[in-house]
Amino acid sequence: MTRRFSSLNWRDALYSAVRQAPGGVGAAAVFLSDRRAVTIHPESLRRKLTGGEQLDLDIAFLLTEWLEELADCRESARDWLIAAAQQGGLSVVEMPPEPEGGFTNEAGALNEKALKAAAELGQMCSAITGTTADGKVTFEEREMVVAKARDLIVLCFRIIRNVTRWHRKEVSV
């Protein structure tokens, strides 16, 4: 039986990000060996990432650094940190970088985000009603509802950042 990896489990999220990187676990093992001057075999790394052996936090952070250096992997590089926080009862939101100097039209950008938030809320509600229709929740449904909720949460934090930046601009004039 094929094992399912959950984006909501920190170890699974890190393993999935490493597997999807160019060269996968083998390339990650080479990076770690070069970086730490201690050889690590790809299968040993795979066991660490899948829970068969102890995984040092240092290795997890080094792998994050490696993933962030790879253009195709930046987006998933910190997913494991978000999942780890969630497993510990904390909420963490990764925010996209703020535009330098903000938007020329902060009001327009804020309105655009409000409309997008309404659409995101609709998608999340649709995912929830689809999930609750039969009174059960599947692995896939859980993943989808959480992803939609996180998208909305990030957008809400961007709205807060946007209106705060706009207010700072107004006050400094």
DOKEBA-656087 format. One record per atom (N, C-alpha, C): residue number from 1; residue in three letters; atom name; x, y, z. Coordinates in Angstrom, 3 decimals. Example, Ala and Ser with C-alpha at 12.3 -4.5 7.8 and 13.67 -1.06 7.14 Angstrom:
BEGIN
DRENBA  nr rest atom        x        y        z
DRENBA   1  Ala    N   13.190   -5.690    7.800
DRENBA   1  Ala   CA   12.300   -4.500    7.800
DRENBA   1  Ala    C   13.200   -3.300    7.800
DRENBA   2  Ser    N   12.850   -2.250    7.080
DRENBA   2  Ser   CA   13.670   -1.060    7.140
DRENBA   2  Ser    C   12.900    0.030    7.870
//
This chain:
BEGIN
DRENBA  nr rest atom        x        y        z
DRENBA   1  Met    N    0.831   -1.173    0.000
DRENBA   1  Met   CA    0.000    0.000    0.000
DRENBA   1  Met    C    0.887    1.251    0.000
DRENBA   2  Thr    N    0.518    2.206   -0.792
DRENBA   2  Thr   CA    1.271    3.453   -0.892
DRENBA   2  Thr    C    0.958    4.342    0.299
DRENBA   3  Arg    N    1.999    4.905    0.883
DRENBA   3  Arg   CA    1.818    5.786    2.024
DRENBA   3  Arg    C    1.398    7.169    1.540
DRENBA   4  Arg    N    0.417    7.741    2.206
DRENBA   4  Arg   CA   -0.041    9.090    1.894
DRENBA   4  Arg    C    0.688   10.078    2.782
DRENBA   5  Phe    N    1.198   11.127    2.201
DRENBA   5  Phe   CA    1.890   12.151    2.973
DRENBA   5  Phe    C    0.977   13.356    3.127
DRENBA   6  Ser    N    0.892   13.867    4.331
DRENBA   6  Ser   CA    0.003   14.979    4.634
DRENBA   6  Ser    C    0.793   16.280    4.746
DRENBA   7  Ser    N    0.258   17.318    4.145
DRENBA   7  Ser   CA    0.898   18.634    4.263
DRENBA   7  Ser    C    0.694   19.203    5.664
DRENBA   8  Leu    N   -0.123   18.524    6.471
DRENBA   8  Leu   CA   -0.397   18.998    7.827
DRENBA   8  Leu    C    0.519   18.347    8.864
DRENBA   9  Asn    N    1.372   17.418    8.422
DRENBA   9  Asn   CA    2.352   16.778    9.298
DRENBA   9  Asn    C    3.719   17.344    8.938
DRENBA  10  Trp    N    4.444   17.854    9.923
DRENBA  10  Trp   CA    5.686   18.570    9.613
DRENBA  10  Trp    C    6.706   17.700    8.891
DRENBA  11  Arg    N    6.857   16.464    9.322
DRENBA  11  Arg   CA    7.861   15.593    8.709
DRENBA  11  Arg    C    7.457   15.248    7.266
DRENBA  12  Asp    N    6.165   14.973    7.058
DRENBA  12  Asp   CA    5.660   14.682    5.715
DRENBA  12  Asp    C    5.845   15.887    4.792
DRENBA  13  Ala    N    5.577   17.080    5.322
DRENBA  13  Ala   CA    5.702   18.296    4.511
DRENBA  13  Ala    C    7.157   18.524    4.084
DRENBA  14  Leu    N    8.085   18.304    5.003
DRENBA  14  Leu   CA    9.505   18.464    4.673
DRENBA  14  Leu    C    9.940   17.403    3.667
DRENBA  15  Tyr    N    9.549   16.167    3.898
DRENBA  15  Tyr   CA    9.910   15.082    2.984
DRENBA  15  Tyr    C    9.340   15.338    1.591
DRENBA  16  Ser    N    8.107   15.762    1.502
DRENBA  16  Ser   CA    7.492   16.048    0.202
DRENBA  16  Ser    C    8.219   17.163   -0.532
DRENBA  17  Ala    N    8.587   18.221    0.191
DRENBA  17  Ala   CA    9.316   19.333   -0.434
DRENBA  17  Ala    C   10.668   18.862   -0.953
DRENBA  18  Val    N   11.381   18.047   -0.179
DRENBA  18  Val   CA   12.695   17.536   -0.593
DRENBA  18  Val    C   12.539   16.606   -1.796
DRENBA  19  Arg    N   11.545   15.724   -1.761
DRENBA  19  Arg   CA   11.331   14.793   -2.888
DRENBA  19  Arg    C   11.037   15.532   -4.182
DRENBA  20  Gln    N   10.307   16.643   -4.092
DRENBA  20  Gln   CA    9.914   17.380   -5.286
DRENBA  20  Gln    C   11.019   18.306   -5.806
DRENBA  21  Ala    N   12.069   18.478   -5.056
DRENBA  21  Ala   CA   13.190   19.326   -5.481
DRENBA  21  Ala    C   13.972   18.609   -6.574
DRENBA  22  Pro    N   14.625   19.368   -7.446
DRENBA  22  Pro   CA   15.462   18.734   -8.474
DRENBA  22  Pro    C   16.520   17.841   -7.824
DRENBA  23  Gly    N   16.540   16.581   -8.203
DRENBA  23  Gly   CA   17.492   15.635   -7.626
DRENBA  23  Gly    C   16.972   14.939   -6.387
DRENBA  24  Gly    N   15.889   15.464   -5.810
DRENBA  24  Gly   CA   15.225   14.831   -4.682
DRENBA  24  Gly    C   16.115   14.596   -3.478
DRENBA  25  Val    N   15.885   13.470   -2.825
DRENBA  25  Val   CA   16.590   13.128   -1.593
DRENBA  25  Val    C   18.090   12.982   -1.842
DRENBA  26  Gly    N   18.463   12.449   -3.009
DRENBA  26  Gly   CA   19.880   12.285   -3.339
DRENBA  26  Gly    C   20.612   13.617   -3.382
DRENBA  27  Ala    N   20.006   14.601   -4.041
DRENBA  27  Ala   CA   20.622   15.932   -4.114
DRENBA  27  Ala    C   20.668   16.591   -2.740
DRENBA  28  Ala    N   19.635   16.370   -1.943
DRENBA  28  Ala   CA   19.616   16.926   -0.585
DRENBA  28  Ala    C   20.731   16.315    0.256
DRENBA  29  Ala    N   20.959   15.014    0.105
DRENBA  29  Ala   CA   22.031   14.343    0.853
DRENBA  29  Ala    C   23.398   14.896    0.458
DRENBA  30  Val    N   23.589   15.155   -0.833
DRENBA  30  Val   CA   24.847   15.736   -1.305
DRENBA  30  Val    C   25.027   17.128   -0.697
DRENBA  31  Phe    N   23.963   17.942   -0.717
DRENBA  31  Phe   CA   24.034   19.283   -0.136
DRENBA  31  Phe    C   24.410   19.212    1.344
DRENBA  32  Leu    N   23.718   18.336    2.093
DRENBA  32  Leu   CA   24.011   18.220    3.525
DRENBA  32  Leu    C   25.434   17.736    3.773
DRENBA  33  Ser    N   25.897   16.777    2.973
DRENBA  33  Ser   CA   27.257   16.253    3.128
DRENBA  33  Ser    C   28.283   17.345    2.888
DRENBA  34  Asp    N   28.068   18.135    1.827
DRENBA  34  Asp   CA   28.989   19.235    1.513
DRENBA  34  Asp    C   28.945   20.307    2.596
DRENBA  35  Arg    N   27.762   20.630    3.047
DRENBA  35  Arg   CA   27.571   21.723    3.984
DRENBA  35  Arg    C   28.102   21.393    5.377
DRENBA  36  Arg    N   27.908   20.140    5.804
DRENBA  36  Arg   CA   28.285   19.776    7.166
DRENBA  36  Arg    C   29.634   19.078    7.233
DRENBA  37  Ala    N   30.211   18.753    6.077
DRENBA  37  Ala   CA   31.478   18.016    6.006
DRENBA  37  Ala    C   31.353   16.653    6.693
DRENBA  38  Val    N   30.131   16.114    6.704
DRENBA  38  Val   CA   29.854   14.783    7.235
DRENBA  38  Val    C   28.962   14.094    6.208
DRENBA  39  Thr    N   29.389   12.952    5.717
DRENBA  39  Thr   CA   28.634   12.263    4.679
DRENBA  39  Thr    C   27.330   11.692    5.231
DRENBA  40  Ile    N   26.273   11.896    4.463
DRENBA  40  Ile   CA   24.984   11.282    4.795
DRENBA  40  Ile    C   24.481   10.574    3.543
DRENBA  41  His    N   24.158    9.331    3.684
DRENBA  41  His   CA   23.667    8.526    2.565
DRENBA  41  His    C   22.211    8.910    2.292
DRENBA  42  Pro    N   21.809    8.952    1.016
DRENBA  42  Pro   CA   20.416    9.311    0.692
DRENBA  42  Pro    C   19.374    8.453    1.418
DRENBA  43  Glu    N   19.641    7.163    1.581
DRENBA  43  Glu   CA   18.662    6.304    2.272
DRENBA  43  Glu    C   18.590    6.627    3.763
DRENBA  44  Ser    N   19.707    7.015    4.344
DRENBA  44  Ser   CA   19.688    7.434    5.746
DRENBA  44  Ser    C   18.866    8.715    5.888
DRENBA  45  Leu    N   19.058    9.643    4.952
DRENBA  45  Leu   CA   18.281   10.877    4.967
DRENBA  45  Leu    C   16.799   10.566    4.767
DRENBA  46  Arg    N   16.482    9.665    3.864
DRENBA  46  Arg   CA   15.084    9.283    3.623
DRENBA  46  Arg    C   14.453    8.729    4.913
DRENBA  47  Arg    N   15.187    7.880    5.627
DRENBA  47  Arg   CA   14.668    7.330    6.887
DRENBA  47  Arg    C   14.435    8.437    7.913
DRENBA  48  Lys    N   15.343    9.397    7.963
DRENBA  48  Lys   CA   15.184   10.521    8.894
DRENBA  48  Lys    C   13.939   11.343    8.535
DRENBA  49  Leu    N   13.757   11.568    7.243
DRENBA  49  Leu   CA   12.636   12.387    6.800
DRENBA  49  Leu    C   11.293   11.681    6.944
DRENBA  50  Thr    N   11.293   10.371    6.899
DRENBA  50  Thr   CA   10.035    9.629    6.988
DRENBA  50  Thr    C    9.737    9.115    8.386
DRENBA  51  Gly    N   10.598    9.395    9.351
DRENBA  51  Gly   CA   10.315    9.030   10.729
DRENBA  51  Gly    C   10.969    7.753   11.205
DRENBA  52  Gly    N   11.751    7.103   10.353
DRENBA  52  Gly   CA   12.423    5.873   10.754
DRENBA  52  Gly    C   13.631    6.107   11.636
DRENBA  53  Glu    N   14.196    7.296   11.578
DRENBA  53  Glu   CA   15.340    7.677   12.408
DRENBA  53  Glu    C   15.101    9.093   12.924
DRENBA  54  Gln    N   15.854    9.469   13.926
DRENBA  54  Gln   CA   15.759   10.811   14.512
DRENBA  54  Gln    C   16.231   11.846   13.498
DRENBA  55  Leu    N   15.494   12.940   13.369
DRENBA  55  Leu   CA   15.862   14.027   12.468
DRENBA  55  Leu    C   16.220   15.245   13.309
DRENBA  56  Asp    N   17.472   15.685   13.207
DRENBA  56  Asp   CA   17.923   16.872   13.940
DRENBA  56  Asp    C   17.276   18.124   13.350
DRENBA  57  Leu    N   16.947   19.040   14.203
DRENBA  57  Leu   CA   16.389   20.310   13.767
DRENBA  57  Leu    C   17.369   21.062   12.869
DRENBA  58  Asp    N   18.664   20.924   13.153
DRENBA  58  Asp   CA   19.690   21.565   12.320
DRENBA  58  Asp    C   19.577   21.101   10.869
DRENBA  59  Ile    N   19.366   19.805   10.684
DRENBA  59  Ile   CA   19.238   19.266    9.325
DRENBA  59  Ile    C   17.987   19.829    8.661
DRENBA  60  Ala    N   16.893   19.900    9.402
DRENBA  60  Ala   CA   15.650   20.438    8.839
DRENBA  60  Ala    C   15.851   21.888    8.380
DRENBA  61  Phe    N   16.542   22.686    9.181
DRENBA  61  Phe   CA   16.784   24.078    8.794
DRENBA  61  Phe    C   17.764   24.177    7.620
DRENBA  62  Leu    N   18.756   23.309    7.578
DRENBA  62  Leu   CA   19.664   23.295    6.424
DRENBA  62  Leu    C   18.910   22.922    5.153
DRENBA  63  Leu    N   18.013   21.951    5.254
DRENBA  63  Leu   CA   17.210   21.566    4.087
DRENBA  63  Leu    C   16.300   22.708    3.650
DRENBA  64  Thr    N   15.786   23.458    4.607
DRENBA  64  Thr   CA   14.964   24.623    4.285
DRENBA  64  Thr    C   15.782   25.645    3.505
DRENBA  65  Glu    N   16.997   25.887    3.973
DRENBA  65  Glu   CA   17.903   26.816    3.294
DRENBA  65  Glu    C   18.161   26.344    1.857
DRENBA  66  Trp    N   18.422   25.039    1.699
DRENBA  66  Trp   CA   18.677   24.463    0.373
DRENBA  66  Trp    C   17.452   24.633   -0.526
DRENBA  67  Leu    N   16.268   24.342    0.002
DRENBA  67  Leu   CA   15.037   24.466   -0.786
DRENBA  67  Leu    C   14.781   25.911   -1.195
DRENBA  68  Glu    N   15.088   26.858   -0.300
DRENBA  68  Glu   CA   14.878   28.271   -0.610
DRENBA  68  Glu    C   15.816   28.761   -1.708
DRENBA  69  Glu    N   16.974   28.105   -1.859
DRENBA  69  Glu   CA   17.915   28.475   -2.918
DRENBA  69  Glu    C   17.434   28.007   -4.288
DRENBA  70  Leu    N   16.553   27.021   -4.322
DRENBA  70  Leu   CA   16.043   26.463   -5.572
DRENBA  70  Leu    C   14.758   27.193   -5.953
DRENBA  71  Ala    N   14.770   27.827   -7.111
DRENBA  71  Ala   CA   13.637   28.662   -7.528
DRENBA  71  Ala    C   12.305   27.915   -7.485
DRENBA  72  Asp    N   12.285   26.673   -7.931
DRENBA  72  Asp   CA   11.028   25.911   -7.987
DRENBA  72  Asp    C   10.541   25.452   -6.622
DRENBA  73  Cys    N   11.358   25.579   -5.598
DRENBA  73  Cys   CA   11.026   25.000   -4.284
DRENBA  73  Cys    C   10.795   26.035   -3.194
DRENBA  74  Arg    N   10.999   27.299   -3.498
DRENBA  74  Arg   CA   10.872   28.336   -2.470
DRENBA  74  Arg    C    9.508   28.318   -1.786
DRENBA  75  Glu    N    8.475   28.095   -2.580
DRENBA  75  Glu   CA    7.115   28.146   -2.056
DRENBA  75  Glu    C    6.847   27.076   -0.994
DRENBA  76  Ser    N    7.440   25.913   -1.140
DRENBA  76  Ser   CA    7.173   24.815   -0.195
DRENBA  76  Ser    C    8.270   24.649    0.853
DRENBA  77  Ala    N    9.294   25.483    0.818
DRENBA  77  Ala   CA   10.450   25.317    1.706
DRENBA  77  Ala    C   10.101   25.401    3.187
DRENBA  78  Arg    N    9.132   26.234    3.534
DRENBA  78  Arg   CA    8.795   26.428    4.943
DRENBA  78  Arg    C    7.483   25.770    5.356
DRENBA  79  Asp    N    6.891   24.994    4.474
DRENBA  79  Asp   CA    5.615   24.333    4.803
DRENBA  79  Asp    C    5.731   23.489    6.066
DRENBA  80  Trp    N    6.892   22.859    6.239
DRENBA  80  Trp   CA    7.069   22.003    7.420
DRENBA  80  Trp    C    7.030   22.808    8.714
DRENBA  81  Leu    N    7.547   24.036    8.676
DRENBA  81  Leu   CA    7.532   24.883    9.870
DRENBA  81  Leu    C    6.099   25.260   10.252
DRENBA  82  Ile    N    5.299   25.561    9.245
DRENBA  82  Ile   CA    3.903   25.906    9.481
DRENBA  82  Ile    C    3.170   24.693   10.053
DRENBA  83  Ala    N    3.425   23.513    9.471
DRENBA  83  Ala   CA    2.791   22.281    9.963
DRENBA  83  Ala    C    3.245   21.961   11.385
DRENBA  84  Ala    N    4.529   22.163   11.683
DRENBA  84  Ala   CA    5.047   21.889   13.031
DRENBA  84  Ala    C    4.382   22.810   14.050
DRENBA  85  Ala    N    4.244   24.070   13.701
DRENBA  85  Ala   CA    3.584   25.013   14.602
DRENBA  85  Ala    C    2.141   24.578   14.855
DRENBA  86  Gln    N    1.462   24.197   13.791
DRENBA  86  Gln   CA    0.066   23.766   13.919
DRENBA  86  Gln    C   -0.047   22.526   14.806
DRENBA  87  Gln    N    0.867   21.575   14.618
DRENBA  87  Gln   CA    0.858   20.376   15.445
DRENBA  87  Gln    C    1.082   20.721   16.918
DRENBA  88  Gly    N    1.783   21.819   17.172
DRENBA  88  Gly   CA    2.033   22.269   18.535
DRENBA  88  Gly    C    0.976   23.220   19.061
DRENBA  89  Gly    N   -0.093   23.410   18.298
DRENBA  89  Gly   CA   -1.188   24.261   18.745
DRENBA  89  Gly    C   -0.988   25.741   18.464
DRENBA  90  Leu    N   -0.024   26.070   17.610
DRENBA  90  Leu   CA    0.229   27.463   17.248
DRENBA  90  Leu    C   -0.194   27.701   15.806
DRENBA  91  Ser    N   -0.428   28.944   15.478
DRENBA  91  Ser   CA   -0.742   29.297   14.099
DRENBA  91  Ser    C    0.349   30.206   13.563
DRENBA  92  Val    N    0.847   29.863   12.400
DRENBA  92  Val   CA    1.900   30.636   11.749
DRENBA  92  Val    C    1.447   30.927   10.325
DRENBA  93  Val    N    1.673   32.146    9.889
DRENBA  93  Val   CA    1.291   32.528    8.539
DRENBA  93  Val    C    2.531   33.016    7.808
DRENBA  94  Glu    N    2.819   32.418    6.671
DRENBA  94  Glu   CA    3.923   32.893    5.842
DRENBA  94  Glu    C    3.365   33.934    4.879
DRENBA  95  Met    N    3.928   35.114    4.958
DRENBA  95  Met   CA    3.439   36.226    4.148
DRENBA  95  Met    C    4.343   36.459    2.945
DRENBA  96  Pro    N    3.734   36.781    1.807
DRENBA  96  Pro   CA    4.567   37.175    0.667
DRENBA  96  Pro    C    5.224   38.516    0.988
DRENBA  97  Pro    N    6.341   38.809    0.340
DRENBA  97  Pro   CA    7.018   40.084    0.648
DRENBA  97  Pro    C    6.126   41.286    0.303
DRENBA  98  Glu    N    6.280   42.302    1.100
DRENBA  98  Glu   CA    5.534   43.542    0.893
DRENBA  98  Glu    C    6.138   44.279   -0.303
DRENBA  99  Pro    N    5.311   44.892   -1.155
DRENBA  99  Pro   CA    5.893   45.650   -2.264
DRENBA  99  Pro    C    6.689   46.836   -1.723
DRENBA 100  Glu    N    7.859   47.040   -2.260
DRENBA 100  Glu   CA    8.726   48.119   -1.781
DRENBA 100  Glu    C    8.036   49.461   -1.950
DRENBA 101  Gly    N    7.863   50.160   -0.831
DRENBA 101  Gly   CA    7.201   51.460   -0.876
DRENBA 101  Gly    C    5.684   51.357   -0.940
DRENBA 102  Gly    N    5.166   50.149   -0.998
DRENBA 102  Gly   CA    3.720   49.963   -1.059
DRENBA 102  Gly    C    3.178   50.129   -2.468
DRENBA 103  Phe    N    1.878   50.331   -2.570
DRENBA 103  Phe   CA    1.215   50.528   -3.864
DRENBA 103  Phe    C    1.015   52.011   -4.099
DRENBA 104  Thr    N    1.038   52.430   -5.345
DRENBA 104  Thr   CA    0.761   53.833   -5.657
DRENBA 104  Thr    C   -0.665   54.171   -5.281
DRENBA 105  Asn    N   -1.559   53.226   -5.499
DRENBA 105  Asn   CA   -2.957   53.407   -5.141
DRENBA 105  Asn    C   -3.313   52.376   -4.062
DRENBA 106  Glu    N   -3.063   52.740   -2.829
DRENBA 106  Glu   CA   -3.312   51.820   -1.712
DRENBA 106  Glu    C   -4.801   51.487   -1.596
DRENBA 107  Ala    N   -5.665   52.461   -1.858
DRENBA 107  Ala   CA   -7.112   52.229   -1.766
DRENBA 107  Ala    C   -7.542   51.194   -2.805
DRENBA 108  Gly    N   -7.035   51.326   -4.008
DRENBA 108  Gly   CA   -7.372   50.369   -5.065
DRENBA 108  Gly    C   -6.880   48.969   -4.728
DRENBA 109  Ala    N   -5.668   48.888   -4.196
DRENBA 109  Ala   CA   -5.109   47.588   -3.813
DRENBA 109  Ala    C   -5.930   46.963   -2.693
DRENBA 110  Leu    N   -6.385   47.790   -1.755
DRENBA 110  Leu   CA   -7.195   47.297   -0.645
DRENBA 110  Leu    C   -8.548   46.782   -1.155
DRENBA 111  Asn    N   -9.179   47.538   -2.061
DRENBA 111  Asn   CA  -10.453   47.095   -2.649
DRENBA 111  Asn    C  -10.287   45.785   -3.415
DRENBA 112  Glu    N   -9.191   45.672   -4.139
DRENBA 112  Glu   CA   -8.911   44.444   -4.898
DRENBA 112  Glu    C   -8.787   43.242   -3.950
DRENBA 113  Lys    N   -8.108   43.444   -2.844
DRENBA 113  Lys   CA   -7.954   42.366   -1.859
DRENBA 113  Lys    C   -9.297   42.006   -1.230
DRENBA 114  Ala    N  -10.146   42.999   -0.997
DRENBA 114  Ala   CA  -11.466   42.733   -0.406
DRENBA 114  Ala    C  -12.292   41.852   -1.345
DRENBA 115  Leu    N  -12.263   42.153   -2.631
DRENBA 115  Leu   CA  -12.997   41.333   -3.603
DRENBA 115  Leu    C  -12.425   39.921   -3.679
DRENBA 116  Lys    N  -11.107   39.830   -3.630
DRENBA 116  Lys   CA  -10.470   38.516   -3.656
DRENBA 116  Lys    C  -10.825   37.726   -2.393
DRENBA 117  Ala    N  -10.897   38.422   -1.250
DRENBA 117  Ala   CA  -11.256   37.759    0.008
DRENBA 117  Ala    C  -12.665   37.181   -0.078
DRENBA 118  Ala    N  -13.586   37.915   -0.705
DRENBA 118  Ala   CA  -14.954   37.417   -0.858
DRENBA 118  Ala    C  -14.966   36.144   -1.710
DRENBA 119  Ala    N  -14.175   36.138   -2.771
DRENBA 119  Ala   CA  -14.089   34.948   -3.631
DRENBA 119  Ala    C  -13.460   33.780   -2.881
DRENBA 120  Glu    N  -12.394   34.055   -2.120
DRENBA 120  Glu   CA  -11.719   33.011   -1.336
DRENBA 120  Glu    C  -12.665   32.427   -0.280
DRENBA 121  Leu    N  -13.448   33.311    0.362
DRENBA 121  Leu   CA  -14.403   32.854    1.360
DRENBA 121  Leu    C  -15.437   31.928    0.707
DRENBA 122  Gly    N  -15.888   32.297   -0.473
DRENBA 122  Gly   CA  -16.839   31.446   -1.199
DRENBA 122  Gly    C  -16.252   30.077   -1.499
DRENBA 123  Gln    N  -14.988   30.043   -1.931
DRENBA 123  Gln   CA  -14.326   28.764   -2.220
DRENBA 123  Gln    C  -14.173   27.922   -0.952
DRENBA 124  Met    N  -13.822   28.576    0.160
DRENBA 124  Met   CA  -13.673   27.841    1.413
DRENBA 124  Met    C  -15.024   27.284    1.869
DRENBA 125  Cys    N  -16.078   28.094    1.776
DRENBA 125  Cys   CA  -17.413   27.631    2.178
DRENBA 125  Cys    C  -17.868   26.467    1.296
DRENBA 126  Ser    N  -17.576   26.544    0.019
DRENBA 126  Ser   CA  -17.910   25.452   -0.895
DRENBA 126  Ser    C  -17.179   24.168   -0.504
DRENBA 127  Ala    N  -15.895   24.302   -0.165
DRENBA 127  Ala   CA  -15.118   23.134    0.273
DRENBA 127  Ala    C  -15.697   22.556    1.564
DRENBA 128  Ile    N  -16.141   23.414    2.464
DRENBA 128  Ile   CA  -16.707   22.954    3.733
DRENBA 128  Ile    C  -18.040   22.252    3.505
DRENBA 129  Thr    N  -18.919   22.831    2.709
DRENBA 129  Thr   CA  -20.216   22.192    2.480
DRENBA 129  Thr    C  -20.058   20.873    1.738
DRENBA 130  Gly    N  -19.088   20.802    0.828
DRENBA 130  Gly   CA  -18.813   19.532    0.154
DRENBA 130  Gly    C  -18.295   18.480    1.130
DRENBA 131  Thr    N  -17.514   18.927    2.085
DRENBA 131  Thr   CA  -16.940   18.026    3.091
DRENBA 131  Thr    C  -18.010   17.516    4.054
DRENBA 132  Thr    N  -18.902   18.386    4.467
DRENBA 132  Thr   CA  -19.875   18.011    5.501
DRENBA 132  Thr    C  -21.125   17.327    4.938
DRENBA 133  Ala    N  -21.268   17.294    3.618
DRENBA 133  Ala   CA  -22.486   16.753    3.003
DRENBA 133  Ala    C  -22.802   15.322    3.432
DRENBA 134  Asp    N  -21.792   14.485    3.545
DRENBA 134  Asp   CA  -22.045   13.079    3.908
DRENBA 134  Asp    C  -21.767   12.791    5.384
DRENBA 135  Gly    N  -21.420   13.823    6.147
DRENBA 135  Gly   CA  -21.185   13.636    7.578
DRENBA 135  Gly    C  -19.844   13.013    7.917
DRENBA 136  Lys    N  -18.961   12.900    6.926
DRENBA 136  Lys   CA  -17.631   12.333    7.132
DRENBA 136  Lys    C  -16.611   13.253    6.473
DRENBA 137  Val    N  -15.379   13.151    6.929
DRENBA 137  Val   CA  -14.318   13.948    6.303
DRENBA 137  Val    C  -13.202   13.007    5.857
DRENBA 138  Thr    N  -12.842   13.099    4.582
DRENBA 138  Thr   CA  -11.761   12.283    4.044
DRENBA 138  Thr    C  -10.440   13.036    4.163
DRENBA 139  Phe    N   -9.368   12.326    3.937
DRENBA 139  Phe   CA   -8.026   12.912    3.934
DRENBA 139  Phe    C   -7.975   14.089    2.956
DRENBA 140  Glu    N   -8.461   13.873    1.737
DRENBA 140  Glu   CA   -8.418   14.903    0.693
DRENBA 140  Glu    C   -9.266   16.119    1.069
DRENBA 141  Glu    N  -10.461   15.857    1.642
DRENBA 141  Glu   CA  -11.331   16.960    2.041
DRENBA 141  Glu    C  -10.676   17.796    3.139
DRENBA 142  Arg    N  -10.078   17.148    4.089
DRENBA 142  Arg   CA   -9.381   17.857    5.176
DRENBA 142  Arg    C   -8.283   18.739    4.602
DRENBA 143  Glu    N   -7.476   18.176    3.723
DRENBA 143  Glu   CA   -6.381   18.940    3.107
DRENBA 143  Glu    C   -6.929   20.159    2.358
DRENBA 144  Met    N   -8.037   19.977    1.615
DRENBA 144  Met   CA   -8.595   21.069    0.822
DRENBA 144  Met    C   -9.157   22.178    1.708
DRENBA 145  Val    N   -9.917   21.823    2.732
DRENBA 145  Val   CA  -10.498   22.841    3.616
DRENBA 145  Val    C   -9.391   23.634    4.315
DRENBA 146  Val    N   -8.373   22.948    4.799
DRENBA 146  Val   CA   -7.269   23.638    5.476
DRENBA 146  Val    C   -6.550   24.567    4.503
DRENBA 147  Ala    N   -6.297   24.101    3.284
DRENBA 147  Ala   CA   -5.613   24.941    2.284
DRENBA 147  Ala    C   -6.426   26.191    1.967
DRENBA 148  Lys    N   -7.723   26.028    1.770
DRENBA 148  Lys   CA   -8.595   27.181    1.462
DRENBA 148  Lys    C   -8.633   28.159    2.640
DRENBA 149  Ala    N   -8.713   27.637    3.861
DRENBA 149  Ala   CA   -8.732   28.509    5.039
DRENBA 149  Ala    C   -7.411   29.268    5.163
DRENBA 150  Arg    N   -6.301   28.579    4.925
DRENBA 150  Arg   CA   -4.992   29.252    5.016
DRENBA 150  Arg    C   -4.858   30.340    3.966
DRENBA 151  Asp    N   -5.351   30.092    2.749
DRENBA 151  Asp   CA   -5.313   31.129    1.706
DRENBA 151  Asp    C   -6.054   32.375    2.168
DRENBA 152  Leu    N   -7.219   32.174    2.783
DRENBA 152  Leu   CA   -8.015   33.291    3.263
DRENBA 152  Leu    C   -7.313   34.010    4.414
DRENBA 153  Ile    N   -6.700   33.262    5.300
DRENBA 153  Ile   CA   -5.979   33.855    6.437
DRENBA 153  Ile    C   -4.829   34.741    5.945
DRENBA 154  Val    N   -4.049   34.240    4.993
DRENBA 154  Val   CA   -2.940   35.030    4.445
DRENBA 154  Val    C   -3.469   36.309    3.820
DRENBA 155  Leu    N   -4.562   36.195    3.072
DRENBA 155  Leu   CA   -5.145   37.370    2.441
DRENBA 155  Leu    C   -5.612   38.387    3.493
DRENBA 156  Cys    N   -6.185   37.911    4.580
DRENBA 156  Cys   CA   -6.621   38.819    5.650
DRENBA 156  Cys    C   -5.434   39.548    6.283
DRENBA 157  Phe    N   -4.338   38.828    6.498
DRENBA 157  Phe   CA   -3.141   39.487    7.038
DRENBA 157  Phe    C   -2.562   40.485    6.034
DRENBA 158  Arg    N   -2.676   40.201    4.749
DRENBA 158  Arg   CA   -2.222   41.155    3.724
DRENBA 158  Arg    C   -3.098   42.408    3.740
DRENBA 159  Ile    N   -4.392   42.230    3.970
DRENBA 159  Ile   CA   -5.302   43.373    4.073
DRENBA 159  Ile    C   -4.905   44.250    5.260
DRENBA 160  Ile    N   -4.619   43.624    6.394
DRENBA 160  Ile   CA   -4.185   44.371    7.584
DRENBA 160  Ile    C   -2.905   45.142    7.273
DRENBA 161  Arg    N   -1.958   44.492    6.620
DRENBA 161  Arg   CA   -0.699   45.143    6.280
DRENBA 161  Arg    C   -0.943   46.305    5.319
DRENBA 162  Asn    N   -1.824   46.089    4.346
DRENBA 162  Asn   CA   -2.131   47.099    3.336
DRENBA 162  Asn    C   -2.761   48.352    3.969
DRENBA 163  Val    N   -3.787   48.163    4.790
DRENBA 163  Val   CA   -4.467   49.312    5.381
DRENBA 163  Val    C   -3.561   50.024    6.390
DRENBA 164  Thr    N   -2.713   49.281    7.079
DRENBA 164  Thr   CA   -1.761   49.878    8.019
DRENBA 164  Thr    C   -0.731   50.722    7.274
DRENBA 165  Arg    N   -0.222   50.190    6.167
DRENBA 165  Arg   CA    0.748   50.941    5.357
DRENBA 165  Arg    C    0.104   52.212    4.807
DRENBA 166  Trp    N   -1.128   52.100    4.317
DRENBA 166  Trp   CA   -1.845   53.247    3.776
DRENBA 166  Trp    C   -2.030   54.308    4.858
DRENBA 167  His    N   -2.410   53.872    6.054
DRENBA 167  His   CA   -2.589   54.804    7.175
DRENBA 167  His    C   -1.272   55.515    7.507
DRENBA 168  Arg    N   -0.170   54.763    7.531
DRENBA 168  Arg   CA    1.147   55.370    7.808
DRENBA 168  Arg    C    1.471   56.432    6.768
DRENBA 169  Lys    N    1.141   56.156    5.506
DRENBA 169  Lys   CA    1.401   57.135    4.432
DRENBA 169  Lys    C    0.578   58.387    4.651
DRENBA 170  Glu    N   -0.678   58.220    5.059
DRENBA 170  Glu   CA   -1.584   59.356    5.277
DRENBA 170  Glu    C   -1.111   60.213    6.463
DRENBA 171  Val    N   -0.658   59.564    7.518
DRENBA 171  Val   CA   -0.219   60.259    8.723
DRENBA 171  Val    C    1.076   61.031    8.464
DRENBA 172  Ser    N    1.945   60.466    7.643
DRENBA 172  Ser   CA    3.245   61.111    7.415
DRENBA 172  Ser    C    3.171   62.260    6.417
DRENBA 173  Val    N    2.042   62.461    5.792
DRENBA 173  Val   CA    1.900   63.561    4.818
DRENBA 173  Val    C    1.707   64.876    5.504
//
